[in-house]
Amino acid sequence: MAKAPAVAIYGIKNCDTMKKARTWLEGRGVAYDFHDYKVSGIGREVLEGWARKVGWEVLLNRAGTTFRKLPDAARADLTEPKAIALMLDQPSMIKRPVLDVGGRLTVGFKPEVYADIFD
């Protein structure tokens, strides 16, 4: 019998969307590792790897308060290196959650997308 892929979810503990995603996983008995990047940080290599897989535009949470509070100059002319530097400096700018199932990444939480992955 094949071993189930490793499941990791990345985000911030008190984020409402994170709570919904974790509740969804727990309600279906999906075992996962939780990485709180507000507590544990996030490595440049990890972020760069995610950006290669899903694009930095997908990872950067432009709708969040942290991003909106940035000075206009910091939000202007975004490039991948600039966006990664912003996310490393303030991990709350990373869209949440980032779900990693055996190397397959899903950014954000939509129950129907999670159902496609796990059901």
N, C-alpha and C positions, 0 to 999 in steps of 0.2 A: 504494500500500500504506500502510495506517495505521501511524503511528509508535506503538511500544509506550509505554504510560504510564510516567512516571518512577516509580521504586521507591526508597523510602528506608526504612531501618530504624533505629529509635531505641532506645537502651538503654545498657547498661554492658558494656564489652569482656569482662570476666572472669566475667560471669554465665553459669552453665551453660545456662540456657534460651536465652540469646542465642546461645551457641555452637551449640546444636542448630538454631536457626532459620537462622543464617548458613550452617551446613553444609548444611542442606536446600536453601537457595537456590542455593548454589554448586554442589551436586550436580546441579542441574537447569539450570545455566547462566544463572540469572537475575542480570542485572547490577543492582547496587543501590548507593546511597550509604549509608554508615553514619555515624550521628551518636551519639557517646558523650556523653551529657549529664552524665556525671561529670567529663569533661575540658572539654567545650565549653559546659556549662550548657544551659539551656532557657529560652526567652523566655516571659514571662507571656502574650503574645498567642497563642503557639503552644498553650500549655496550655489557655487559655480556649477556643480554637477546637476543640481536641480534646474538651474537656468538653461543648461544644455538640453535637458530633457523636455521641459515645459515652456521655456522662455522666461526671461526676467520680467517681461510685461505682465505675465500671469501671476508671478510671485509677489510683485510689489502691490501692496494694498493702498491704492491712491484714494480710496473712499474713507479711510480711517482718520481719526482725529490727529494722530501723530504726524501723518503725512501732510494733512491740511494746515497744520500749525507751522510747518516749515516756512522759512522766508521764500519769497518768490524766486530768488536766485537759485536756491537749492532744488526747487521743483522744476526749473526751466532746463531745457536742453538735456533731458535724461538720456544716458547711454547705459549699457550694461555695467561697465565698471562703476559708474556713478551710483546706479541703483543698488548694486551689491554693497558698495561702501555705506550707503544709507541704511540698508537692512542689517548690516553687521553692527553698525553703530547703535541702531534702535530696532531690535528684533520685532517690536510690535508693528513695524511696517511690513512684515511678511504676512501675506494673506493666510488665513487660517480656516481650517486645519490643512496641513500637508500630510496626506496619507500615503505611506509607502508599503505596498504589498509585494514583497519579493522583488523590489526594484521598479515596480510600476507605480508611478506617482499620480495622485489625484489631488487637486488643490481646490479648497472650498468644500462645503458640505451640502449635498443634495441627496435626500434619502433614496431617490430612484437610481442615482449613480452608484451609491453604496450597495443597493440591492443587486444591481447588475454585477458587481464585483463579488459579492459574498453569497447571494442566494442561488 
